[in-house]
Amino acid sequence: MNKENTPLLKVENLKKYFTIKSSWGKKVYVQAVEDISFEIKKGETFGLVGESGCGKTTLGRTILRLHEPTSGKIYYDGELIFDDENAGKGVDMMPYRRKMQIIFQDPSASLNPRMTVGEIVGEALDIHGLHQNGEDRRNRINELLESVGLNSEHSNRYPHEFSGGQQQRIGIARALAVEPEFIVCDEPISALDVSIQSQIINMLEDMQKELGLTYLFIAHDLSVVKHISDRIGVMYLGNMVELVDSRTLYQNPLHPYTKTLLSAVPVPDPDVSRSANRIMLEGEIPSAITPPSGCRFHTRCPKVTDKCKGDPPPFEEVEPGHWVACYHIYD
């Protein structure tokens, strides 16, 4: 196998259903991720956008197998780490835990309040045996803290003593401790002040260039995703509805849902904002327990026809590198 042309991450027909009990005691399934396929190239940032509850975070965690997939296949650097037949059994995930890491959305909730910063960052070093002795461990922890804009004195403090931005820096240092290749950035700036967001984004970009990292960057802020991503996937109610490079997505969106999201992006110029053609959707997002038949967006789509309510539209390449799931992209 030619590793040079192998995507770092590839998912095929990935599904993740959660089992819950309804109010009347019957077992029902939440279809959080439904038949998603895409790949991420080495060294790129793949942006993933959509409304809250569309399955972005679940997809990211399922790829890392923090949630076990219901079905589908996951390849990492050409190696199959999950498939339908063995449900991931027989695959030792420990080596991949070093290669694949995650930065969580809420830093205050993802850091153990009973552990010092040094213990939080050093825990992964202990699990994977990445230090020779106590001194080597301390030096590595200090090096990681300094790489994210903190200092060695912070290692003896607890998470609650830091601001939100500093807590997220600690989370980033923890993710970098095992020298990963691929990081899922799960809305890493959404819980931070606007003044801090750009600092974290710039730091992630600098680290990507320095360490050769590959990102899956999950967000609902399209302006942020445009800035940091090479390619962008748009999700709606568990489905991927459009995938293309960042520039094309903003200049030539094809799916009605993507056009709606872009029309809602704030514009700093008041005159331009007033003249913008904002698309307003009617109704609420349907339940993932009982999703609509056919295209899941048809209950809110301005272009809906009877065809949309039948078979789901295929997710296909309509232009080179531009994938869309819609029957009416050129209408």
N, C-alpha and C positions, 0 to 999 in steps of 0.2 A: 504493500500500500504506500502511495506517495504522500508522506506526511505534510509536504509543503503545501499541497492543494487541499488538504483535509481541513474542514471547518473545526474550530475548537469545540463547539457545541452544536449538536443537531438533534432536534426532536421531531418525531413522526407520529401523527395522529394521536397526540397525547390527550388523555382524558383524566379528570379527577372529580369523582363524585363523593360527597359526604353523606353519610347515613344519619338521619335524625328521626325523632318521633314527633308526629303531628300532635295537635292539641287533642285529637280523639284517640291517641295511642297507636296509630298505625305507622309503620316504618315507611319513610319517604326519602327520596334522594335529592340532594342539592347538586345540580349540575354546574359546578364552579368553573371547570375548564372542559371544553367540548371540542375534541378533534382538531387540535392545533399542531401545525407543522411549520418549522422555520429553522434556520441555522445562523450561527454567529461566527464570523471569521476571527482569526487570531489578531489581536491588537485593536479591534474596532470597539466602538460603543454602540450597542443596539438599544434604542429607546423603546419603551413600551408605555403607551398612553391609553386612557379611557376613563370613564366616570367611576366614581367610587362604587365598589361592589361588582365591577365587571370581571373580576378574577385575576387581575394583574399580580397581586401579591401571592395568591395561591399558585399561579403558574411558576413564579420565581422559586417558591419553596418546594414545589413538586419537582422542578428540575434538579434541585439539590438533594432531593429525596428526604427533606424534612417532613414532607407529606408523601406517603407512598402513592404512586400513580395508580389509577384504576386500570388503565390500559394504555397501549402505545409503546414507543421505543425512545430511549434516550442514549445518545452516543456522546462520549467525551474524548476528544482528540482521536477519533476513529475507533475507540473501544466501546463496546456495548455495555452500559451499566444498568439498563433496565429494559426488559421486553415482556410481552404478554405471556410467553410460554413458561418462564421460570419466576415471573413476578419479582425479579431482582435477587432471587435466592442464589447463593453461590458466588455473588459479587462482593468482594471485600471492599467496603466503602472507605475504610480508614485512609488509604493512600489518596483517595479523591477528596477527602475532607481537608487535606493540606492544599490541594490544587484549587478547590472551589470554596469560596467564603461568602459571607453575607454581611451587609451593613444594614441594620434595622432602621425602621422609620422613626420610632420614638426612643431616643437614647436613654431617657430617664427610666423607661420600663425594661430596657434590654440589658442594663448594667446591674449586677447584683449589689444591692445597697449595703450588704454585710461584708463585702470584700473591698480591700483597698485597690487603687488603680493599678499598683504593681502586681497584685494578685490576679486581677482581671486580665491584664495583658500577658502575664506570665503563665497563666493556666494552660494556654495552648502550647507553650514551649514545653511544659511538663508532660502533657499528654502525648506529644509527638517526639519527646526526647531530643529537643533541639538546643540543648546546652550541655556543656561539659561539666560545669560545677556551679556553685552558688555565685561566684564572681562573674563568670561568663553570663549567667542568667541576668544578673543585675545590669551588666553593661548592655545587654541586648534590649532589656526593657527600657533603659534610659535612651538608647539609640532610637527605639520606636517612638517614644514620647516626643523626642526632639524632632523627629521627622514629620510629626503632625502639629508642630507649633507649641508643644508643651515643654516642660523641663523636668529634670530628675527629681526635684523637690516634690513634684506632684504625685509621685509614685506612692507616697505614704498617706495620701488623703483619700477620702471616700467620695463616691459619685455625687452625693447631695451637696458637696462643697463647691461644685462647679456650675457654670452657666450651661444653658442648653447647647450652645455651640461648642463649648469645651467638652461636654459629655459626648457629643457626636465625634469629636476628634479622638476621644478615648476608644470609642467603638471602632473607628477606622484603624487605630493602632492595633487593636485586638485582631481585626481581620487581616492585617498585614503581617502579624507575628509569625505565621507559618509560611510566609513567602509564597502566596497563592499566585495562580495564573489567571483565574477567572473570579470576578466578584459580582454578586447580585446586589445592586444598590437599590434597596426598597424604599423609595421616596425619602432619601436621606436628608433632604432639606425642608420638607413640608412642615415639620414641627418647630422650625427655627425662625427667628426674626429675619425680615427681609435684608437687613444690613449685614447679617452673617451668612446668608445663603450664597452670595457670590464668592465669599472667601472659601467655603467648603467646595464649591464647584471648581474653582481655580486650583485648589489643592488636589482634588481628584484628577484633574487633567494633567497637572504636573507629575503626579505619581504614575499616571499611565505612561507618559513619555519616558520617565526615568526607569521604570520597572517593567515596561512592556506588558502592562495589564490589559485584560479584556473585560468589558463591563456589559452587564444587562442593567440598564438604568430605567427604573420604574418611576413614573411620575404622572400627575394629572395636569401639571403646568406645562402647556405646550411651548411657551417661550423658552423655558429652561431646557426642555428636550431638544428643541431646535438648535440651541447653542452648543450642546455637548455631544449630540448623537451623530453618527455617520448614517445609520439607517433607522427607520422608525416603523414599529408595528402598532396598529390601532386595534384595540379590543372593544367588543360590545357584548355584554351578557355571556361571557365565556368563549366567544368566538373571535378569531382574528378576521377582521374585515378588510384591512388594507395593509400593505407592507411595501415600502420603497425607500430610496435614499432621502435624507432630510430635505435637501433643496427641492426635489421634485414634489414631495408631499405638500410643501407650503406653496409652491408655484402652480401645481396642477393636481390637486386632490380629485379623486374620482368617485369615491364612495360617498353617498349622501350624509352618512354619519360623520365622516372626516370633515366634510365641508361645514357641517354644523358646529363641530368643535372649534374649527379655525375661525369661524365667524364670531365666536364668543371671546376670542383672545383680546384683551384690552389694548387699545391703541393710545399712546401718550398724547398725540395731537388731537385736540378737541374737534377741530373742523373735520379731520379725516374720520374720527370716531362717529360723528353725527351723520356723515354721509355713507357710512359702512352699511352694507346689506346684511344685517344680522338675521340668521335663520332661527326661528323659534320652534321648538319641538312641542307637540301636544302630548299629554298623558304622562304616565309614570313608567319607569323601567319595569318590565314584567318580572315576575318571580322566577328565580333559577330552579325552583322546585317544579313549576309547571310552565316551562318556557313556551313561547308561541311555536306553532308548526312553521315549516319552511324557513324563510329568513327571519332571524330573531328580531331584526330591526323593523319588520314590516308594520308593527302596530303603531309606530311613531314616524314612519318614513313618508315624506311628501310625494314620493314617486311610486308609491305602492300600487301594484296591480294584483289580479288574481293569481298570476304565476308566482308571485313572491310568497304566497300563502301555501303553495304546494311543496315541491321538493326544495331543500336548501340550495342556494346558489353555490356552485363549486368555487373554491379558492384557487384561482388560476392566474397565470402570468399573461396579462393582457397587452403589455408592452415590455420590452427588455428590462428585467429587474423590477417590474412594477406588478405586484400581485393584488388582486381585488376579488371580493366575493359579493357580486351584485349583478342582477340581470339588466340594469338600466343605467350603466355608467356613462353612456354616450347619448342618452335621451335629452 
